């Protein structure tokens, strides 16, 4: 499997997940975010984050949880 096809596959998966979350959680329009958003952040960082530390799954999870917490803190 070439890296180009892998990249295309994870981008398509990310886009599918984004559409699914928007449909499943319409309350996000009011800045109420579901816990599953942290997993989507992780995938988004995997696809678009080109930093060396983002190659480690544990680092992506830490960053995604921080982003999720930040978004929830913004609503208060």
C-alpha positions as CSV (number, residue, x, y, z in Angstrom):
1,X,0.0,0.0,0.0
2,X,1.5,3.4,-1.0
3,X,1.5,6.3,1.4
4,X,-0.6,8.3,-1.0
5,X,-3.4,5.8,-0.9
6,X,-3.2,5.6,2.9
7,X,-3.4,9.4,3.2
8,X,-6.4,9.4,0.9
9,X,-8.1,6.7,2.9
10,X,-7.7,8.5,6.3
11,X,-8.8,11.9,4.7
12,X,-12.0,10.2,3.4
13,X,-12.5,8.6,6.8
14,X,-12.1,11.9,8.6
15,X,-14.6,13.7,6.2
16,X,-17.1,10.9,6.8
17,X,-16.7,11.2,10.6
18,X,-17.1,15.0,10.4
19,X,-20.4,14.7,8.6
20,X,-21.6,12.0,10.9
21,X,-20.9,14.0,14.1
22,X,-22.6,17.1,12.6
23,X,-25.7,15.1,12.0
24,X,-25.6,13.2,15.4
25,X,-24.8,16.2,17.5
26,X,-26.7,19.3,16.2
27,X,-26.2,20.9,19.7
28,X,-22.6,21.6,18.6
29,X,-24.0,24.7,16.9
30,X,-24.6,26.1,20.4
31,X,-21.1,25.3,21.5
32,X,-22.1,22.1,23.4
33,X,-19.5,19.5,22.4
34,X,-19.7,15.7,22.8
35,X,-16.8,13.6,24.2
36,X,-16.4,11.9,20.9
37,X,-15.0,15.1,19.5
38,X,-11.7,14.4,21.2
39,X,-11.4,11.3,19.0
40,X,-12.1,13.4,15.9
41,X,-9.4,15.9,16.9
42,X,-7.0,13.0,17.1
43,X,-7.8,11.9,13.6
44,X,-7.7,15.5,12.3
45,X,-4.2,15.9,13.9
46,X,-3.1,12.7,12.3
47,X,-4.3,13.8,8.9
48,X,-3.2,17.5,8.9
49,X,-0.6,17.8,11.7
50,X,2.8,17.5,10.2
51,X,4.8,17.9,13.4
52,X,7.2,15.1,14.4
53,X,5.6,14.6,17.8
54,X,2.3,14.0,16.1
55,X,3.6,10.7,14.7
56,X,3.0,9.1,18.2
57,X,-0.6,8.0,18.9
58,X,-0.2,8.9,22.6
59,X,0.8,12.5,21.7
60,X,-2.2,12.9,19.4
61,X,-4.5,11.7,22.2
62,X,-3.0,14.3,24.6
63,X,-3.4,17.1,22.1
64,X,-6.9,16.1,21.2
65,X,-8.0,16.0,24.8
66,X,-6.5,19.4,25.4
67,X,-8.4,20.8,22.4
68,X,-11.7,19.3,23.6
69,X,-11.2,20.8,27.1
70,X,-10.3,24.1,25.6
71,X,-13.5,24.2,23.5
72,X,-15.6,23.3,26.5
73,X,-13.9,26.0,28.6
74,X,-14.7,28.6,26.0
75,X,-18.5,28.2,26.4
76,X,-18.4,29.4,30.1
